[in-house]
Amino acid sequence: MKSAVADTDGVSQKVIDSLREQIGEPKVLTGDEVLDERRHDYWVLSHLQSWREESLPRPGVVVRPESVSDVQAVVRTAAATNTPLVPFGLGSGVCGGIRPDPSVVLVDLSAMNQIREIDETNLLASFDAGVQGLVAEDAVAERGLTIGHWPQSIAISTVGGWVSTRAAGQFSTAYGSIEDIVYSVEVVLPNGERVQLGKAPRAAAGPDLRHLLLGAEGTMGIVTGVTLSLRRQPERRAYSAYYTPSLSAGFEAQREIVQSDWFPPVMRQYDAMEVVRNFNDLTQGTANERGLLLMVHEGPSTRVAAELEAIDTIASGFGLEPAPDEVGPHWMEHRNHVPSWSQLFERNLVADTIEVSAPWSRIEAVYEAATASLRELDAIVIASAHSSHVYRTGINLYFTFVARHEDSADMEATYLDCWHRVMEATARCGGGVAHHHGAGRLRKSYLVHDLGVTGVSLLRSIKDALDPQGIMNPGNLIPDE
Ligand SMILES: Cc1cc2nc3c(=O)[nH]c(=O)nc-3n(C[C@H](O)[C@H](O)[C@H](O)COP(=O)(O)OP(=O)(O)OC[C@H]3O[C@@H](n4cnc5c(N)ncnc54)[C@H](O)[C@@H]3O)c2cc1C
């Protein structure tokens, strides 16, 4: 597998001049502030390194294309000069998908921000790839519609980023993750050709080529446009919440609910530690080391009423007891609050979240093994989890770890060790190591657990076929040889 490195001293003036000539001078940026702001995404390790004032490399040049033909011109210039390209949405990725160096042309898609079409008959909306998530959702909401894709990062991510990382929103249990919502993807391939993948509600026209881009994290081409399917806004929304006597009872209740064909869009089960962290004010004195299952129900009023009743019967059958009514609305109101990484670093703490999944029969083993392995570390202050995406076949887990070090120099090794422990424990217990944040540079070496050696080699072959020069986001996603 090739990896393009055009010029270790940086993108040549000749390439910069050529880009300016083709897409216009104002769209080709080399100012210090612009380059500094695009050194990395939201990955904790990049933030830690820059907080410790380690000088992270920056891209050689930033381009801000405004049209598909601009993107094609940039890609053709890069291909002709063997110059690496790194696509950039809004930089909210959390796995190190963006770590350019001076040899890189960083392609910032945020100026490709047009809402192309909202089709109320076929319930489809087409966007430029750089449209910010909440702008996309608000545009369809004005017509009484919704995309139904609500990642916590909706206000800091793009629709092209959603496709490129294979994202999942908080309402995925009923509405699906991005792969279920995407109708078509427009992409500029590494040779500069444009292709539109996806034309009808369903196709048996060979393998689904849209999936080459879903989760490709900038390694297979540049997504320039996305058409998403829509749904009407629900007639009614309701909440329910129950204490779970044990994680096991909570999982069994959830399995029964979805396998009985009830699909509340939001189903979240918190372990006892996370109940204290997230709902202490509401549950104090009543949680008693119990977990919590909260649900949001949406749809036609009659279905919501029937769902609430059926789920209440299932929940009590598994020994779940009603929790305060305010739990659901409280979650809804605070659901997108995230502490900044630097606030934690300043308190000598390093933290992250790790999302994995497993079939029902393996999920408790994954939880037990991963939290036990984290707690073996002296530095660990918190090792907890909740689940947030539910399927007939299984469920995800979203671990949180927090570690403390008096000397910030030790944080990086501990951080990577925590990740290693959760990845290995998950794989050992039969789980999948990456649920919805992608792989980036952080998780790529663990992909072998999900794909196997032959699967990794197939992934490399696909990359080689699409990008024989290796110019698209080299070093990202594809496991090293
Ligand atoms: C606070 C917070 C909460 C989050 N919550 C969620 C959540 O609920 N669900 C979830 O799934 N994720 C979540 N994420 C992760 C992140 O928001 C998603 O991965 C998101 O899809 C990234 O979008 P972006 O536009 O910011 O992409 P970026 O971070 O800019 O890029 C991500 C990767 O995709 C590539 N890329 C970006 N745009 C394109 C394009 N147009 N063409 C080709 N490649 C491209 C980049 O090269 C990079 O490898 C969260 C992140 C944060 C910081």
The ligand as an SDF file (V2000), in Angstrom:
LIG
                    3D

 53 58  0  0  0  0  0  0  0  0999 V2000
  -18.8120   16.3680   21.9920 C   0  0  0  0  0  0  0  0  0  0  0  0
  -18.8570   15.3340   20.9080 C   0  0  0  0  0  0  0  0  0  0  0  0
  -19.9510   14.5080   20.8070 C   0  0  0  0  0  0  0  0  0  0  0  0
  -20.0150   13.5590   19.7760 C   0  0  0  0  0  0  0  0  0  0  0  0
  -21.1520   12.7920   19.6750 N   0  0  0  0  0  0  0  0  0  0  0  0
  -21.2450   11.8910   18.6750 C   0  0  0  0  0  0  0  0  0  0  0  0
  -22.4180   11.0950   18.5370 C   0  0  0  0  0  0  0  0  0  0  0  0
  -23.3840   11.2150   19.2780 O   0  0  0  0  0  0  0  0  0  0  0  0
  -22.4460   10.1850   17.5240 N   0  0  0  0  0  0  0  0  0  0  0  0
  -21.4040   10.0460   16.6630 C   0  0  0  0  0  0  0  0  0  0  0  0
  -21.4840    9.2020   15.7750 O   0  0  0  0  0  0  0  0  0  0  0  0
  -20.2860   10.7820   16.7720 N   0  0  0  0  0  0  0  0  0  0  0  0
  -20.1800   11.7070   17.7390 C   0  0  0  0  0  0  0  0  0  0  0  0
  -19.0510   12.4730   17.8640 N   0  0  0  0  0  0  0  0  0  0  0  0
  -17.9470   12.3050   16.9070 C   0  0  0  0  0  0  0  0  0  0  0  0
  -18.0000   13.2590   15.6940 C   0  0  0  0  0  0  0  0  0  0  0  0
  -18.8150   14.3730   15.9380 O   0  0  0  0  0  0  0  0  0  0  0  0
  -18.4950   12.5260   14.4800 C   0  0  0  0  0  0  0  0  0  0  0  0
  -17.5340   11.5700   14.1340 O   0  0  0  0  0  0  0  0  0  0  0  0
  -18.8050   13.4180   13.2730 C   0  0  0  0  0  0  0  0  0  0  0  0
  -19.4570   12.6350   12.3060 O   0  0  0  0  0  0  0  0  0  0  0  0
  -17.5760   14.0780   12.6480 C   0  0  0  0  0  0  0  0  0  0  0  0
  -18.0210   15.0820   11.7620 O   0  0  0  0  0  0  0  0  0  0  0  0
  -17.0850   16.3040   11.3240 P   0  0  0  0  0  0  0  0  0  0  0  0
  -17.7860   17.0140   10.2270 O   0  0  0  0  0  0  0  0  0  0  0  0
  -16.7110   17.1250   12.4950 O   0  0  0  0  0  0  0  0  0  0  0  0
  -15.8330   15.5310   10.7460 O   0  0  0  0  0  0  0  0  0  0  0  0
  -14.2960   15.7780   10.9830 P   0  0  0  0  0  0  0  0  0  0  0  0
  -13.9390   15.5970   12.4010 O   0  0  0  0  0  0  0  0  0  0  0  0
  -13.8960   17.0590   10.3460 O   0  0  0  0  0  0  0  0  0  0  0  0
  -13.6770   14.5640   10.1290 O   0  0  0  0  0  0  0  0  0  0  0  0
  -13.8570   13.2390   10.5610 C   0  0  0  0  0  0  0  0  0  0  0  0
  -13.1570   12.2880    9.5940 C   0  0  0  0  0  0  0  0  0  0  0  0
  -13.8610   12.2550    8.3620 O   0  0  0  0  0  0  0  0  0  0  0  0
  -13.0750   12.8130    7.2930 C   0  0  0  0  0  0  0  0  0  0  0  0
  -13.9940   13.7010    6.5720 N   0  0  0  0  0  0  0  0  0  0  0  0
  -14.7150   14.7430    7.0560 C   0  0  0  0  0  0  0  0  0  0  0  0
  -15.4770   15.2700    6.0870 N   0  0  0  0  0  0  0  0  0  0  0  0
  -15.2420   14.5570    4.9590 C   0  0  0  0  0  0  0  0  0  0  0  0
  -15.7300   14.6170    3.6320 C   0  0  0  0  0  0  0  0  0  0  0  0
  -16.6200   15.5320    3.2450 N   0  0  0  0  0  0  0  0  0  0  0  0
  -15.2530   13.7130    2.7290 N   0  0  0  0  0  0  0  0  0  0  0  0
  -14.3440   12.7600    3.0880 C   0  0  0  0  0  0  0  0  0  0  0  0
  -13.8500   12.6710    4.3330 N   0  0  0  0  0  0  0  0  0  0  0  0
  -14.3020   13.5540    5.2560 C   0  0  0  0  0  0  0  0  0  0  0  0
  -11.8950   13.4970    7.9390 C   0  0  0  0  0  0  0  0  0  0  0  0
  -10.7270   13.4240    7.1320 O   0  0  0  0  0  0  0  0  0  0  0  0
  -11.7330   12.7090    9.2290 C   0  0  0  0  0  0  0  0  0  0  0  0
  -10.9670   11.5430    8.9990 O   0  0  0  0  0  0  0  0  0  0  0  0
  -18.9470   13.4260   18.8760 C   0  0  0  0  0  0  0  0  0  0  0  0
  -17.8410   14.2660   18.9830 C   0  0  0  0  0  0  0  0  0  0  0  0
  -17.7890   15.2150   19.9860 C   0  0  0  0  0  0  0  0  0  0  0  0
  -16.5960   16.1050   20.0670 C   0  0  0  0  0  0  0  0  0  0  0  0
  1  2  1  0
  2  3  1  0
  2 52  2  0
  3  4  2  0
  4  5  1  0
  4 50  1  0
  5  6  2  0
  6  7  1  0
  6 13  1  0
  7  8  2  0
  7  9  1  0
  9 10  1  0
 10 11  2  0
 10 12  1  0
 12 13  2  0
 13 14  1  0
 14 15  1  0
 14 50  1  0
 15 16  1  0
 16 17  1  0
 16 18  1  0
 18 19  1  0
 18 20  1  0
 20 21  1  0
 20 22  1  0
 22 23  1  0
 23 24  1  0
 24 25  2  0
 24 26  1  0
 24 27  1  0
 27 28  1  0
 28 29  2  0
 28 30  1  0
 28 31  1  0
 31 32  1  0
 32 33  1  0
 33 34  1  0
 33 48  1  0
 34 35  1  0
 35 36  1  0
 35 46  1  0
 36 37  1  0
 36 45  1  0
 37 38  2  0
 38 39  1  0
 39 40  1  0
 39 45  2  0
 40 41  1  0
 40 42  2  0
 42 43  1  0
 43 44  2  0
 44 45  1  0
 46 47  1  0
 46 48  1  0
 48 49  1  0
 50 51  2  0
 51 52  1  0
 52 53  1  0
M  END
$$$$
